[in-house]
Amino acid sequence: MAAGEQFEYIIVGGGTAGCVLASRLKQYNSSLSILLVEAGPDASNHPLVPDGSKATQLLGSELDWTYDTVPQKHLHDSVLSNHAGKALGGSTTINSGGWMRGAKEDYDLWASLVGDFRWSYHGLLPYFRKLEHHFDPFADPEVHGFEGPIKTESVSSTGRRYPLRQLVQEVWNSVGVAYNSNINSGSPYGLVEVVENRDHGMRQMSSSVYPLDVEVMTETLVKRVLVEERDDQKVAIGVVLEDTDESQIIARQEVIISAGAYRTPQLMMLSGIGPAEELRAYGIDIVLDLPDVGRHFADHVAVSQWWQLKHPEKGLSIGSPAFTDPAFFRGNPIDFVALDSVPLDGLRQALVKDDPNSNPDEHPLIASQRVHVETFTVYAAGNAQNPTIATDGTHITTGVSCMLPTSRGSIKLADRDVRSAPRIDPNYCATEADRYVLREGLRKLRKALRDTSAGQEMIESETVEENYDPLGPETDDEALDDLIRRRAATLYHPTGGACMGKVVDGDLRVKGIDGLRVVDASVIPTPLSTHIQACVYALAEQAANIISGVCSV
């Protein structure tokens, strides 16, 4: 591409949001010239990408940024891998495909924080419907869409009849977690069947289901956003590419950063937009002192456990010679997730311990019904060492996740080189509230699997590291906290770093700079108790309407 070439819009990042945005802006105005710049390759012909069941094989591949965190001081100084898609389509190229909108209360809190109804659940609902091709044609049209580009499939709609399905449902019913027939109603509380954005088990990448009739540059990094002063106002006018010539590409209307929750804050700071003190430390000219860039980062953390099955000979888990039904591999080997709250008295005490001057009854985690914890049961298991677990069908895996963390981390620069990974510090499990939620989730799961008749019919024992005991009814907080520190890992749902209300406004415009917006998960100002893919799609759909001025819903 020739230096100085001009486009109406330059979108930096061809991931989940970037592809939706480019496609819709072009659809709404076919005369627009749009450039989409993506750091990774076009992976549509990659042999592992189309099959949704191959997701784990893509982690750590050339299509994965494979970021490492800084040592996590609340997790025995562990360095954790954070996967993110490095390809056209972003993380839709490598993810597990979970399709969960989340709870109405989460979005309503978002809207309240920024003072903008458009980001409430009902404000986003038209976009959730617009992008969805729901698997059940008889579902409520007020809740679901049937003509959108994203096809969804529930476990049962694909014909997957996992042999443990009924027992898992009985296990959770026995501890008061009732079945809820719709994970995507805005009220997902209870035991809900998993839904994935798959088409007959095949992956749907944003770059494939949204037509890209725009100029696309792959395997290209943007070094910085160009900003100049016009009539005492800072204006984004283009980007500088990270190539031998440092080519400049001009945006006649806007530059839109959609580089994701890790890279968007980094690119902003490399462009001189961010905390002045940090920019000075790296000798970066300050374009705009915006202290909240890279701050308020949040992520979901989960604690895994492995359970030996009582009757593995029945073909209950991947690796068993009897686990052979082809339908089992049309999606993830899972039936349900349990979405639950924790006892509020204990949560109040934890919140006060974190902030003695607070009134816990006014805290959003207490003030309304919330999904504090998600627990999943996967019909597969494997671990390389301590404990060593072969993928032979003898075990299943569970995970307990804190879905509304109060811990906040940061994205900072590691150096001035855009090719370097940013310094990622999620600050996992920094608060007593987060640890309390995980402890209570682990206790309830243990009770479900070890103290109920259904659990005892399913599980022989918990498999743990050498010199450690399985969880029992008398396991104390200290032992649970140690388990959390040993086992906690990310669910790859990063948000924040360019939060709405602090870095961008409700129209996704960067405060203090004309012609610059952010459209990706970094703008989400509060954790969502869900897997964030569906939200990012809806966010991008609404952004396209806001930017174009077209009302498409």
Buried (B, 14 or more C-beta within 10 A) or exposed (E): EEEEBEBBBBBBBBBBBBBBBBBBBBBBEEEBBBBBBBBBBBBBEBEBBBBBBBBEEBBEBEBBBBBEBBEBEBBEEBEBBBBBBBBBBBBBBBBBBBBBBBBBBBBBBBBBBBEBEBBBBEBBBBBBBBBBBBBEEEBEEEBBBBEBBBBBBBBBBBEBEBBBBEBBBBBBBBBEBEEBEBBBBBBBBBBBBBBBBBBEBBBBBBBBBBBBEBBBBBEBBBBBBBBEEEEEEBBBBBBBBBEEEEBBBBBBBBBBBBBBBBBBBBBBBBBBBBBBEBBEEBEBEBBBBBEBBBBBBBBBBBBBBBBBBBEBEBBBBBBBEEBEBEEBBBBBBBBBBBBBBBEBEBBBBBBBBBBEEEEBEEBBBBEEEBBBBBBBBBBBBBBEEEBEBEBBBBBBBBBBBBBBBBBBBBBBBEEBEBEEBBBBBBBBBBBBBBBBBBBBBBBBBBBBBBEBEBBEEBBBEBBBEEEBEEBEEEBEEEBBBEBBBBBBBBBBBBBBBBBBBBBBBBEBBBBBBBBBBBBBBBBBBBBBBBBBBBBBBBBBBBBBBBBBEBEBE
